[in-house]
């Protein structure tokens, strides 16, 4: 199920040190709930692919795009 198939009404910001399990946590969310991943580092997406998870992804390259994605 993709994010556009349900109403998105919750947002979670995950932050932490490299190797702390952020991507694995998001991968777990993606297994159970429709999830969009907003990231500026596409290397983390390899971890999701290895978990056989393919969420909707918004790749940010600057703050203006982040604001537009939020709106």
C-alpha positions in Angstrom: 0.0 0.0 0.0 1.4 3.4 -1.0 1.0 6.7 0.9 -1.3 8.2 -1.7 -3.9 5.4 -1.0 -4.6 6.5 2.5 -4.8 9.9 4.3 -1.5 10.9 5.9 -2.2 12.4 9.3 1.0 11.6 11.3 4.6 12.7 10.9 7.6 11.3 12.7 11.0 12.8 12.5 13.8 10.3 13.2 17.3 11.6 14.0 20.4 10.0 15.5 24.0 9.1 15.0 25.2 7.0 12.0 24.6 3.3 12.7 22.0 3.9 15.4 19.2 2.0 13.5 17.2 4.9 12.1 16.8 3.2 8.7 16.0 -0.1 10.2 13.3 1.5 12.4 11.7 3.2 9.3 11.9 -0.1 7.4 9.9 -1.7 10.2 7.3 1.1 10.0 7.1 0.6 6.2 6.1 -3.1 6.7 3.0 -2.2 8.8 1.9 1.3 7.8 2.0 3.4 4.6 5.2 5.4 4.9 6.9 8.2 2.9 10.6 8.6 3.5 12.0 12.1 3.2 15.8 12.0 3.1 18.8 14.0 1.9 21.1 10.9 2.0 20.0 8.3 -0.6 22.7 5.8 0.7 20.2 4.8 3.5 17.7 3.6 0.9 20.1 0.7 0.1 19.3 -0.6 3.6 15.6 -0.5 2.9 16.1 -2.2 -0.4 18.0 -5.0 1.3 15.0 -5.4 3.6 12.9 -5.7 0.4 11.0 -2.5 1.3 10.1 0.1 -1.3 8.5 3.1 0.3 7.5 6.4 -1.3 10.7 8.5 -1.2 11.2 12.2 -1.4 14.9 13.1 -1.9 15.7 16.6 -0.6 18.6 18.6 -2.0 17.8 21.9 -0.3 15.6 23.6 2.3 13.2 25.1 -0.3 12.3 21.6 -1.6 11.8 20.4 2.0 9.3 23.2 2.6 7.5 22.5 -0.6 7.3 18.8 0.3 5.9 19.8 3.8 3.2 22.0 2.2 
